[in-house]
């Protein structure tokens, strides 16, 4: 019997090995086939189509290979610099007859990000080439781009309503109290409102004051941008009395948009396609509404970043700042620090630009990144910080390493303050008859105790640690910005500022894009800004990530994201809010280190609800008997 069992185990092992080898061969051949596809396909005349089916970000996340292979959909993300480069290179290329903005599936972005793309669209239009925009309904972000088009189309069954920044924030204190969870909060900063959803049932006066000022400033920038691009549009009236203007057309939102000069033409996608075809040409063998297109992906591939001239290193700090390692789209302290140190070790960099687009996160990871950046200063390299759409809290902590800080007027920054949260469950356990007891040899034995709660000794220690961390934060800002600690504390306290106000306060030096920051880095390195190139210090994606990217690229040329009118867009936004709420509860339970992050930032850009939050929401709804 032992011989039989041994033979059977051997056969099973051989079978498993053959299956593994077959799978490796399959995926290897699949990746090789995708990688071997012609990358230099000739690009003919036509319309460069920006069919944006997701949000514009600084550094896109990489979809897991199993998700791509299984057909699971996750929100697409487009790299800001790729979009801007595509538009700018198309301006002077005779093959591009028209720029098309297909915004039905656009997921938005932070105000500064959208404005940078809008400026690129305006530069394209300034060449006298036409720009045509289409959507079933435009949101605020959509319209900031579309306003720069020479023709704005909207579906007659759709229409656009503008909401402005702001809205309700979810507060969980009632739920936490009902569950019996005790939330221990340790913080510094009157305006550090990130902890409020866990400790209050409404917004504090300080948080309301700060949000009112921030949202007001950003909304005025939106108004100014629209007025500059489309001065005859009656946007002010549509904002102040949307009901009156829509009732005047018997509820026809699209017609009200047309009457107000917000759009130029009403028409479905086929009619829009015919209009583009008049400029770009069409194929008589294809269905009505087709036109000659130039794929955005192929155009970007055909116009890579320059490689000549002096090397300016660019390190990207994008997404939540976390400890340890992570992939693109998450600012992992160890991953970024290693990339910086590896890039510096090669010895060919002439300067370093730190591109920050983060709401903050772990204070420990923020300091890890800052110290790695300072190694460039030890080597005598100029350090320039370029803030993207968001550089708040931990993002600003990292920025203190720079010699000069660039930002945009719409950049969200500041939030100088830190906090820590520890939930304990003694009351929750008591509800079901569970208590905790034991022998403690010191006041810190078993602390912080999730089962029996914290004690005054550990509370005092943790609060003192937070206060010390805040002093370090203030000290770093004071040194970097040449201010007194008292001055930093006065404009700190966790308050969030727009880039324009931050510049007035001395938290930012200049307005400018990433390209402006790279040019300044070149000048400080005594190089000609026209004779340098950026070297992005990022971890190269593995073969599995490249496979997922290749599979995703197959969908790039599929026309038209699912259309949605104003009600569909609102419903999608509300689902994202609910999804984020479920995720917030999970993050509270899993939270750990001292944090430096921003609450107000989340509602001003693309949805902060990730794929994990969406899956968790689906699971909760399924358990409750609601099918999606």
Secondary structure, DSSP 8 states (H G I E B T S, - for coil): -HHHHHHHHHHHHHHHHHHHHHHHHHHHHHHHHHHTS-SS----SEEEEEE--EEEESS-----HHHHHHT----EEEEHHHHHHHHHHHHT-TTEEEEEEE-TT--B--HHHHHHHHHHHHHHHTTT-EEEEEESS--HHHHHHHTTSSEEEE-TT-------S-------HHHHHHHT-EEEEEEE-TT-GGGHHHH-SS--HHHHHHHHHHHHHHHHHHHHHHHHH-TTS-HHHHHH-HHHHHHTTTT-HHHHHHHTTS-SEE--HHHHHHHHHHHH---TTS-TT---EEEHHHHHHHS-----SEEEEEEEEES-EESS---TTSEEHHHHHHHHHHHHHT--EEEEEEEEEE-EEEHHHHHHHHHHHHHHHHTT-EEEEEEEEEEETHHHHHHTT-SEEEE-TT-EEE---EEEEEEE-HHHHHHTT-------SSTTTT-SBTTTB--HHHHHHHHHHHHHHHHHHHHHHHHHHT--HHHHHHH-TT-EEEHHHHHHHTS--EE--HHHHHHHHHHHTT--GGGEEEEE------HHHHHHHHHHHTTTT--------HHHHHHHHHHHHHHHHHHHHHHHHH--S-EEE-SGGGGGSS----HHHHHHHHHHHHHTT---
